[in-house]
Amino acid sequence: MRAYPVDLRKDGKFILVTFPDIPEAITQGDNRAHALEMAAEALETAMEFYFEDRRPVPAPSKPKRGQPVVTLPASLSAKILLLNEMLRQKIPPAELARRIGTTRQEVNRLTDLRHTSKIDRIDAALQALGKTLILEAA
């Protein structure tokens, strides 16, 4: 799963939250716990911009010692990997649909953050692109 480092900075009576790797994600919280809660929402919302614009989502950088991170859900992380690989290989949804024997609409759902997709279908799409989805418990 993707874990993005978070920068927290006191800004008046609030804590300002930014992400070095995802400049579109900015929020604030009343305290550290609230700021990190809001950070998760801001990060997921910012991902929608990348998906809507069909832009590659930047990989998370390594956090500095003691720097908090926001970890995206597994399904969202898998969708990011799929979108990035489709863009890298310049594979349009119609071509990926042909490769996995489905419709373009299903591929569009696989790359829609608002649509719940089975991880097996995302894995099948990645395999059609020559990639393997690897999950591990740490």
Backbone torsions as a table, in degrees:
resi	resn	phi	psi	omega
1	MET	NA	154.3	-177.6
2	ARG	-88.7	127.2	178.6
3	ALA	-119.3	113.0	-176.2
4	TYR	-97.3	129.5	176.8
5	PRO	-64.8	146.3	-177.1
6	VAL	-119.9	137.1	171.7
7	ASP	-103.2	126.8	177.2
8	LEU	-113.9	131.7	-178.8
9	ARG	-142.6	131.1	177.2
10	LYS	-63.8	128.8	-178.9
11	ASP	-136.4	90.6	-175.4
12	GLY	68.4	-126.7	179.9
13	LYS	-93.3	3.7	-179.9
14	PHE	-114.0	168.3	172.5
15	ILE	-110.6	118.5	179.7
16	LEU	-81.1	136.0	-178.3
17	VAL	-118.8	126.7	174.0
18	THR	-136.2	162.7	179.1
19	PHE	-121.1	120.0	179.9
20	PRO	-57.5	-32.6	-175.2
21	ASP	-91.9	-20.5	-176.8
22	ILE	-128.5	84.6	-175.0
23	PRO	-64.0	-19.3	179.6
24	GLU	-72.2	-18.1	-176.8
25	ALA	-92.1	104.8	179.4
26	ILE	-137.4	134.8	177.3
27	THR	-156.7	-170.7	177.8
28	GLN	-151.6	163.7	177.3
29	GLY	-144.7	164.0	-179.2
30	ASP	-74.6	-31.0	178.9
31	ASN	-147.7	179.6	-175.6
32	ARG	-59.5	-47.3	-178.5
33	ALA	-62.3	-44.7	179.2
34	HIS	-65.5	-40.5	179.1
35	ALA	-61.1	-41.7	179.4
36	LEU	-69.9	-34.3	175.8
37	GLU	-64.4	-45.3	178.7
38	MET	-67.0	-32.3	179.5
39	ALA	-60.8	-41.1	179.6
40	ALA	-61.8	-43.2	178.7
41	GLU	-65.7	-43.2	-179.0
42	ALA	-64.0	-39.6	-179.8
43	LEU	-65.2	-45.5	179.2
44	GLU	-64.2	-38.3	177.5
45	THR	-65.0	-42.2	179.8
46	ALA	-62.8	-31.9	178.6
47	MET	-61.0	-33.0	178.9
48	GLU	-60.0	-35.0	178.5
49	PHE	-61.6	-43.7	179.9
50	TYR	-64.0	-44.1	-178.5
51	PHE	-66.7	-44.1	180.0
52	GLU	-63.2	-37.7	-179.0
53	ASP	-87.3	-3.2	-177.5
54	ARG	55.0	48.0	177.2
55	ARG	-109.3	145.5	176.3
56	PRO	-62.0	138.9	177.0
57	VAL	-85.5	124.4	179.7
58	PRO	-61.0	143.9	175.4
59	ALA	-71.9	150.6	177.2
60	PRO	-71.0	141.9	174.5
61	SER	-81.9	167.6	178.3
62	LYS	-73.7	129.3	179.8
63	PRO	-69.0	148.8	174.0
64	LYS	-72.8	161.3	-179.9
65	ARG	-55.9	123.7	178.6
66	GLY	82.2	-3.4	-179.2
67	GLN	-76.1	130.6	178.7
68	PRO	-70.1	157.7	176.9
69	VAL	-131.1	156.0	171.8
70	VAL	-114.0	122.9	-179.1
71	THR	-99.2	126.3	178.7
72	LEU	-76.9	151.6	175.8
73	PRO	-60.1	153.8	-177.5
74	ALA	-57.2	-43.0	-177.7
75	SER	-64.6	-39.6	178.5
76	LEU	-68.2	-41.7	177.3
77	SER	-59.7	-41.8	179.3
78	ALA	-65.8	-39.7	178.5
79	LYS	-64.9	-37.3	177.0
80	ILE	-62.7	-45.2	178.6
81	LEU	-59.8	-41.6	179.5
82	LEU	-64.8	-50.2	179.7
83	LEU	-58.0	-48.3	-178.2
84	ASN	-59.8	-40.6	-179.2
85	GLU	-70.2	-40.1	176.3
86	MET	-59.9	-43.3	179.9
87	LEU	-68.4	-41.5	-180.0
88	ARG	-60.7	-42.9	-178.6
89	GLN	-87.2	-3.7	-177.3
90	LYS	56.8	46.2	179.1
91	ILE	-100.3	113.9	177.9
92	PRO	-74.6	159.8	-179.7
93	PRO	-53.2	-38.6	-178.4
94	ALA	-63.2	-39.1	179.3
95	GLU	-69.9	-41.1	177.9
96	LEU	-64.7	-39.3	177.5
97	ALA	-59.2	-43.3	178.6
98	ARG	-61.2	-42.3	-177.7
99	ARG	-65.7	-34.1	-178.1
100	ILE	-102.7	5.7	175.2
101	GLY	68.0	45.3	179.0
102	THR	-139.4	-168.3	-179.7
103	THR	-95.7	160.3	175.8
104	ARG	-62.3	-34.8	-179.7
105	GLN	-61.8	-40.2	178.6
106	GLU	-65.7	-41.2	178.1
107	VAL	-63.1	-39.7	176.8
108	ASN	-61.2	-36.6	177.2
109	ARG	-68.7	-34.2	178.5
110	LEU	-64.8	-25.2	179.3
111	THR	-110.8	27.2	175.8
112	ASP	-113.9	116.9	-176.1
113	LEU	-67.1	-22.5	-179.3
114	ARG	-84.1	-11.2	-178.8
115	HIS	-99.8	131.2	177.2
116	THR	-78.1	124.3	-179.2
117	SER	-120.3	145.0	175.3
118	LYS	-72.6	136.3	-178.2
119	ILE	-60.4	-30.4	179.0
120	ASP	-63.6	-35.6	179.8
121	ARG	-72.0	-37.6	176.5
122	ILE	-65.2	-41.8	177.5
123	ASP	-60.5	-44.2	179.1
124	ALA	-61.4	-40.3	179.1
125	ALA	-65.4	-42.4	178.0
126	LEU	-64.3	-39.7	178.0
127	GLN	-62.1	-38.1	177.9
128	ALA	-64.8	-18.9	177.0
129	LEU	-97.5	6.6	178.4
130	GLY	82.7	19.6	-178.5
131	LYS	-117.6	158.5	177.9
132	THR	-120.3	128.2	175.6
133	LEU	-83.7	122.6	-178.2
134	ILE	-114.7	122.5	175.1
135	LEU	-110.9	141.3	176.3
136	GLU	-147.6	151.9	177.3
137	ALA	-98.9	135.3	-179.4
138	ALA	-114.0	NA	NA
